[in-house]
Amino acid sequence: MQTRKSPLCAVGASLLAACATTVFAQSTAPQIVRIGHAAALTGGIAHVGKDSENGARLAIEEINAKGLAIGGKPVRLELDSQDDAGDPRMATQIAQKLVDDNVVAVIGHLTSGTSIPASRIYNDANIVQISPGATNPAYTLQGFKTTYRVVGTDAQQGPALASYAAKQLNVKTVAVLDDSTAYGQGLATEFEKSAKALGIRVVAHEATNDKAVDFRAVLTKFKGLNPDAIMYGGMDATGGPLAKQAKQLGVRAKILAGDSVCTEELPKLAGDAAANVVCSQAGIALEKMPTGAQFVAKYSKRFNVPVQITAPFSYDSVYVIVDAMKRANSTDRTKILAAMPSTDYMGIIGETAFDKHGDLRHGVISLFTYKANTKTVLDIVKM
């Protein structure tokens, strides 16, 4: 005798199958893990901020394409990128937003002036903060367990720039100008201390602001003092016009500057006066990075623009965070934070390992000038 299943049984079997499918789908769906990014994406240094964002985005896209599993479960990374406009007050608001967005770590902020005020908020939330550009020593000397950086500091960059000026450029006198930001003041102060120790006479130290466009008054004063060099602590958006106006006024002094002037954008901002600039970068030169050429090719193909300066550092910062996740076997931000001190990661920028403050153990400073509008390496200094 043949038995027939009742319609109710058939419906029950269908429901069970549907439930099983749903449970399976839920168990294999990747966990979404947000990594924050904060930089100026608008304003005068937006090109540098976008460069940083692009580097982080490239790393996240690569990792997702390869597939990531933490604790035996699939993970998909998302970049939560926010614009702090390079403004310290906005930076604290952005930091709180990223905390509220439940990011597990933050790449940023880009400058010392934004990284330092934002750092307390991340520290209170136990969120790792890796800056790809903040060089003021104070950033990692606040006693916070969350502050890290993947570039050298002004305490390394200032002396390296002063040493090159004294020994290679034979500078005997210098006038100093800073943009009144935490970055500009910090770099100018470290340079000035080292310059004096090397026997360079500082004939003046003036201050401007990070929105200045007309430097003719201060340059006229400097021209009267006739220094061998003018050291500028500030960004390329202001450093470019400074160099350009110095040439227009017939100022013979070399222009010395730090990493935020030392970008691919400088020739557009300074014109042929870029050839008179010697600048430092708080990290290894891109062309000297172990796999720098491959990175440039990947970056250019993905974004169709040249690397400015920070992209490799933001790129490696993402991989450092993921490395900490893997070692912690967790996506919990407190466990990621606990894994950070033992980081020893080899990436695009070389070895990333941190000291007790969150600074690189192996700092490198690169020195550049511009030849035929092309950023060209002069020297590499290991600190």
N, C-alpha and C positions, 0 to 999 in steps of 0.2 A: 504494500500500500504506500502510495507517495504522499508525503506531508508537504503542506504549504506554509510558508512563513506569512504571518499576519502583517498587514500594512504597518501596524504599530512597531513590530520587531524591525521591519525594514527601516523605518524612520529612526529607531534607536540605534541601529548599526551605523546609519549615516551620521548621526550626531556624534557617536563615539569616534568615528574616523575623522570628522571635522575637528573634534577636540584634540585628538592625537596630533593632527597636522599643525594646529595652532600652538600646542605645547612645544613641538619640535622646532617650529619657526622661531618661537620666543627664545628657545635655548641656543639657537645658532645665530640670532641677530646680534651684530656687534654692539658693544657698549660704546657710546659716544663720550669721548674724553676731550674737553676743551683746553687748549693752551692759549693763554692770552698774549697779545702783542700790543705795545704802546709806544707811539712815536709821533712826531709832527708829520701829519699827512696833508696839512695845509700850511700856507705861509712860506716864508723865505727859504726854509730848509726842508720843504716837503719832498724834494728829490732825494735827499738822504734818508728821510723817514720811509719813503716808498721803497727805497733800496733795501732797507732793513726788513720791511714787511715781505717783499718779494723773496728774500733769502729764507725767511721762516716758512713761507707758503710752499716754496720749492721742496724743502725738506719734508713737510707734512704730506704733500702729494706723493712723493717718492715712497715714504713709509707706508702710506695707505695702499699704494699700488702693489707693494711687495707683500703686504699682509702683516698684521701685528697681533700677537696674542700675549696677554698678561694673565698669569694665574690660570693658564689653560683655557682662557676664554678670548674670543676675538674682540679686538678693540679698533675703533675707527677714530682718528684724530680730527678735530675741527679747530681752525684758527679763528680766535675771537680777537680781531684787530680793531683798535680804537685810536682815535686821533686826539692827542693831548695838545696839539697846536704849538708845541714847544714852550708852553706856559706853565710855570710851577703850580699856580692855583688850579688850572684845568687838570693838571697831572694827578692831583689828589682826588678829584671827582672821578676821573677815569679809573684810578686804582680801586676806588670803592665799587664802581660799576663792575669791574672784572671780578672782584671778590663776590659780588652779588650774583654774577653769572656762573659761579662755581667752577672757575678755571682751576686746574691743578698746579699750574706754574705760569709765570709771566716772563716773556722776553721783552725787556725794556726797563726803564724808559731809555730814550736814545741819548739824552744829554745829562750832565751832572745836575743841572738846575732843575730838571724834572724828576730824575731818578731819586735824588735825596729826599725831597718831601714825600714822594709816593712810597718810599721804602718802609716807613712806619706802619702804614696801612697793611702792606703785605706781611710784615712781621707779626702784627696783631692777629692776622688770619692764618698764620703758619703756611704761607704760600711762598715757594721759591721764586726769587726774582733774579734773573740773569741779564745784566745789561751788556749790550754789544757795543756801547759807545761811551758810557760814563767813565771819565778818567780822573776826576777829583778824588784824591785819597780819602777824603772824609766820608765818601759813600759807604765804604766797607769798614770804617773805623767807629761806627756808632754802637757796636756791641750787639747788632742784630744777627740772628742765626740764619736769616733768609737771604742776605745780600751776597750776590756773586757777580763777577764780571769776567769776560773772556778777552779783554784787552789790557794792556799795560796801564799804569797810572801816570799822572802828571809828575809824581815824584821820580819817575823814571824818564818820562818824555822831556821834561824841562831840562834836566842835566844833559841828556843826549843831544838836544838841540844846541844848548850852550857850548858843549864840548866841541861839536862840529864847527860852530861859529868861530871859536877861539883857535882851534888847531888846524882846520882846513880852509877857513875863509879869512883867517888872520884879523878877525874883528877885535878892535881895541876899545871902541866906544859904541854904545847902543842906547836908543830911546825905546821905551816900552809903552804900549797902548793896550788896554784891555776893554772888553765890552760890558763890564760890570755884572756879568753872570757868574754863577758858581764855577762853570767851566773856564771861562776866559780869565777870571781873576786867579783861579787856582793854578792854571798853566803859567800865567805871567809871573806869579809869585815864585813858583818853583824855578822857572828860567832865571829870574833875576837873582835869586840866592846863589845858584850855580855859576852864573856869569860873574858875579862879584868874587866868588871863591877862585875863579880862574883868572882873575886880574882884569876882567873887562869892566870899564867904567860906565855906569848907568847915568846918562846925562839928564834923563827925564823919565817920569812915569805918569802918564795921563790916562783918563778913563773916558769912554764914550758909552754907547748903549747898543743893544743887539738889533735895533731898528734903524740905526744911522745910515745915511746914504751920502752925506757930504762931509768929507774929511779935510777940506782944504785949509781950514783955520789951524787945526792941530798939525797938519803936514807942513804948513808954512812956518810954524814955530819950530818943528823938528829940523827943517831945512836950515834955519838960522843956527842951530846947534851943530849941524854938520856931522851927525854920527855915521859910523861905518855901516850900521844896520838898524832897522826898526823891527822890533819884535811885537807881533800882534797876537793877542789872545782873544779869539772869537771864531765865528763861523765863516764859511765861504761866501755866503750871501752879502756879508759886509767886508770881508777880507779882499774879495775880488775888486770891488770899487775902490778900496783903499790903495791897492797896488796900482790900479789904473790911474787914479788921481795923482799918486806920487810921481809916476812917470811924466804925466802931463805938466806937473809943476817943476820938473827937472831935479827931483830929489835923487841923489846918486846912491843912496843907501840900499843895501840888500834888504828884502822883506823876509823876515823869519816868522814862521807860524806853525801851529800844531795840526793835529789830525783833522779837525773840522773844517780847515781851509784846504786840506790836502785831498781834494776830490777830483774826479774826472770833469766836473762842471766848471772848475776854476778858469780854464781858458776862455769860456764863454762869458764869464763875469769880469775877468781882468783884461781880456784881449791879449795883445802881445806882451803886456807887462807881466804875464804869468812866468815868463822866462827869467824874471828877476826874483822869483820866489823860491826859497828853500823851506821845505816844510817836513814835519815829522808825522809819523803814524804810529799809534800805540798798538802795534801788532806787526806781524810779518807781512811784507809786501805780497800782493796777490800772485805775482809772477814767481815768487820764491816759495810759495806754499807747495807742499808735497804733490797735491793734485789740482793746483790752481788752474791750469789750462783746461782740464776736463770740466771744472766748475764753470769757467767762463763760457764754454761751449753750451753747457746745459742751460745756464741762466739766459744767455742770449737767445737761444732757440725758444725758450718758454716765454720770455717777456719782451723780446725784440728791442732791448735797450742795453747799454753797457753797464757793467757793475760800477757803482760809484765808490763805495768804501766799506759799508757795514754788512752787506749781504752775506759774505762768507761767515761772519761772526754770528749773525742771527741763524743762519743755516746750521752751523755746528751746535748752537745753543739748543735747538730742537732735539738734535740727536743726543746731546748730553742729558736732557730731561728724560728722553725715552730710555736711555741707558740706565738712569736711576730707577725708572719704573721697573725695568727688567730685573735689576739687582734686588729691588725691594719686593719683587713679585706682586706688585700691587699698583693700583691707580689712585690710591688714597693719598691726598696731598701731604699729610703729615708723615707718611711712610716714605714718600718721594723725598721730602725734606731731610729725613733721617739718613737717607742713602747718599746725599750729595757730597758730604765731606770726603768720602772714599773714592770719588770720581777719578778715573784715569782713562781718558778717552782720546784716541788718535783719530783726528778728522782732517778736514780741509785745511784748517789753520795750524795743524800740527798737534802736539800733545796738550790736552786740557787736564790739568790737575791743580787743585786749589790748596792754598795755605789756610791757616786757622781763621783768617779774616774773610776768605772768599775771593782773594786775589790769586792770579795765576802764579804758580811756583816758578815758571820759566818765562819771565817777561822778555819781549823782544820789541825794539824800537827800530822802525825803518825811516830812512831819510830820503827825500825826493827833491827833484826840481822838474821844470817843464821845458822840454826841447821840442820845437816845432809843434807846440800845443799838445804834446804827449807827456803824460806823467812818467818820469824816468827815475829809476832807483839810483841813489848816490852811495848809500851805505846801509848796512844792517848791523845793529848793535844789540848784543845779547846782554841782558841785565842780570 
